Amino acid sequence: MSSTISSTQIQSELNTEPKPLDASYGKLMMWFFIVSDALTFTGFLISYGFSRFKNIDSWPIADEVFTHFPGLHGIDAPMYYVALMTFILIFSSVTMVLAVDAGHHNQKDRVAFYMFLTIIGGAVFVGSQAWEWKNFIKGEYGALETRGGMIIQFVDSENNKRLALKDFASYNPEYREQHKSSNGLWFQSESALPNYSLEEVKTGFLADPSIVVRIEKIDEKGHKIILNRDQSIEKVMQGVYVVEGANLIRNEYGNRLFADFFFFITGFHGFHVFSGVIINLIIFINVLLGTYERRGHYEMVEKVGLYWHFVDLVWVFVFTFFYLV
Amino acid sequence: MEQNTEHKLEIFRGLIKFKSNVQKIWGVLIFLSIVTAIEVALGIIKPEILMSYFLSMKLINWIFIILTLVKAYYITWDFMHMRDEKFGLQVSVVITLLFLMAYAVFIFLVEGNYIYDIMYEGFVSWNF
């Protein structure tokens, strides 16, 4: 007919080649990638475990850090939000595997429909993670950092409830402004200042005798140790820095490494979800264009499916080691 | 091209056998949801009885880790269709990962624990 070779011809050539382990070339390569990527995540989670074992008696308690749920303000809702995120990701995994199954039966419309649902699920998950990050970075209570780099948090001694800095910090009109390049030396600037100065926190603390502090150390029952008033005053006087929220250097939840690992592990996973959504989108467009219909099979959907399930699989582990254990 | 549409439809070693692949997917979803719900419930309630230590880790944490591995198994085997692959492929993926992960977990956690001991018993104050 013509001298050019159609893509279906090439495809059938490829399919007659001997297949190791009865899996196609593409699928085998995807498994190679998954194994190596799994080891990358292992490296991350292992270093998290290492740091945690190293600071086993002072690690932050996840239940006290992740307590937000959309629409519930001021209500302690540990675990619920991250459980919801887990369900979203598992469900998008299910729609993905349904798309793969529809592909096996060459049903173009069903593949497209399920791919679409998968993309939506992935996007919702990335969005949820962004919200989680926002709460984590913003922080809720605020804390002081001592000379030794330890975090002390404030507690009401009457009901053992956490106190936010804004609940007791005094007001000092002399607190200076942030040095931006627009209002000071034009070639210098500094990062955002906390809402309260060290002096304001210390004065406010001394003025109210019912405030005590809790330190990073954990007692036998797994609760943070709360000091009495005299010890608390001593600790607060050692404070050198007001910490609000979290960044890569310090965070109000406790050990500095905790926030670093949170950002790196959930960030790396979130990046995987994001790229998964993009890849799914490309395949989805190809399905709509009929590329795989003409090719005669939907193996491409199967391959991105493998990647997508892997991302879900990683989240199962991140969920366990970051939020449960 | 002829598609391989044959799936093994049994889970729990043949205790439950599904009629079609789609049905199996929903069945596995229900199972995974139940396991996740148990994890979340345990994480919120934290029963006092599971707070005792077993092999230097809390019993509840052992349960979490085992349930996680169960979930990982069903995601790989049924969603990633590992159940339908050749034994050779299953082994090359799973054994490689399990060996390297178990080895890394062992050396890093032992080392972390050792550094904790040094810092705990040493004469250096880490909080001044």
Chai-1 contact restraints between the chains, C-beta under 6 A:
chainA,res_idxA,chainB,res_idxB,connection_type,confidence,min_distance_angstrom,max_distance_angstrom,comment,restraint_id
A,N15,B,M1,contact,1.0,0.0,6.0,A-B,restraint_1
A,L21,B,K86,contact,1.0,0.0,6.0,A-B,restraint_2
A,L21,B,G88,contact,1.0,0.0,6.0,A-B,restraint_3
A,L21,B,L89,contact,1.0,0.0,6.0,A-B,restraint_4
A,D22,B,K86,contact,1.0,0.0,6.0,A-B,restraint_5
A,A23,B,L89,contact,1.0,0.0,6.0,A-B,restraint_6
A,W31,B,V93,contact,1.0,0.0,6.0,A-B,restraint_7
A,V35,B,V93,contact,1.0,0.0,6.0,A-B,restraint_8
A,A38,B,L97,contact,1.0,0.0,6.0,A-B,restraint_9
A,T42,B,M101,contact,1.0,0.0,6.0,A-B,restraint_10
A,I46,B,A104,contact,1.0,0.0,6.0,A-B,restraint_11
A,I46,B,F108,contact,1.0,0.0,6.0,A-B,restraint_12
A,G49,B,L109,contact,1.0,0.0,6.0,A-B,restraint_13
A,F50,B,F108,contact,1.0,0.0,6.0,A-B,restraint_14
A,F50,B,G112,contact,1.0,0.0,6.0,A-B,restraint_15
A,F53,B,L109,contact,1.0,0.0,6.0,A-B,restraint_16
A,F53,B,G112,contact,1.0,0.0,6.0,A-B,restraint_17
A,F53,B,N113,contact,1.0,0.0,6.0,A-B,restraint_18
A,K54,B,G112,contact,1.0,0.0,6.0,A-B,restraint_19
A,K54,B,I115,contact,1.0,0.0,6.0,A-B,restraint_20
A,K54,B,Y116,contact,1.0,0.0,6.0,A-B,restraint_21
A,I56,B,Y116,contact,1.0,0.0,6.0,A-B,restraint_22
A,M79,B,V40,contact,1.0,0.0,6.0,A-B,restraint_23
A,M79,B,G43,contact,1.0,0.0,6.0,A-B,restraint_24
A,M79,B,I44,contact,1.0,0.0,6.0,A-B,restraint_25
A,A83,B,V40,contact,1.0,0.0,6.0,A-B,restraint_26
A,T86,B,T36,contact,1.0,0.0,6.0,A-B,restraint_27
A,I90,B,L32,contact,1.0,0.0,6.0,A-B,restraint_28
A,S93,B,F79,contact,1.0,0.0,6.0,A-B,restraint_29
A,V94,B,I25,contact,1.0,0.0,6.0,A-B,restraint_30
A,V94,B,L29,contact,1.0,0.0,6.0,A-B,restraint_31
A,V97,B,I25,contact,1.0,0.0,6.0,A-B,restraint_32
A,V97,B,F79,contact,1.0,0.0,6.0,A-B,restraint_33
A,D101,B,N21,contact,1.0,0.0,6.0,A-B,restraint_34
A,D101,B,V22,contact,1.0,0.0,6.0,A-B,restraint_35
A,H104,B,Q3,contact,1.0,0.0,6.0,A-B,restraint_36
A,H104,B,T5,contact,1.0,0.0,6.0,A-B,restraint_37
A,G148,B,N127,contact,1.0,0.0,6.0,A-B,restraint_38
A,G148,B,F128,contact,1.0,0.0,6.0,A-B,restraint_39
A,M150,B,N127,contact,1.0,0.0,6.0,A-B,restraint_40
A,G296,B,M1,contact,1.0,0.0,6.0,A-B,restraint_41
A,H297,B,M1,contact,1.0,0.0,6.0,A-B,restraint_42
A,H297,B,Q3,contact,1.0,0.0,6.0,A-B,restraint_43
A,L306,B,M80,contact,1.0,0.0,6.0,A-B,restraint_44
A,H309,B,I75,contact,1.0,0.0,6.0,A-B,restraint_45
A,H309,B,F79,contact,1.0,0.0,6.0,A-B,restraint_46
A,H309,B,M80,contact,1.0,0.0,6.0,A-B,restraint_47
A,L313,B,A72,contact,1.0,0.0,6.0,A-B,restraint_48
A,L313,B,I75,contact,1.0,0.0,6.0,A-B,restraint_49
A,V316,B,T68,contact,1.0,0.0,6.0,A-B,restraint_50
A,V316,B,K71,contact,1.0,0.0,6.0,A-B,restraint_51
A,T320,B,F64,contact,1.0,0.0,6.0,A-B,restraint_52
A,T320,B,T68,contact,1.0,0.0,6.0,A-B,restraint_53
A,L324,B,G43,contact,1.0,0.0,6.0,A-B,restraint_54
A,L324,B,F64,contact,1.0,0.0,6.0,A-B,restraint_55
A,V325,B,N61,contact,1.0,0.0,6.0,A-B,restraint_56
A,V325,B,F64,contact,1.0,0.0,6.0,A-B,restraint_57
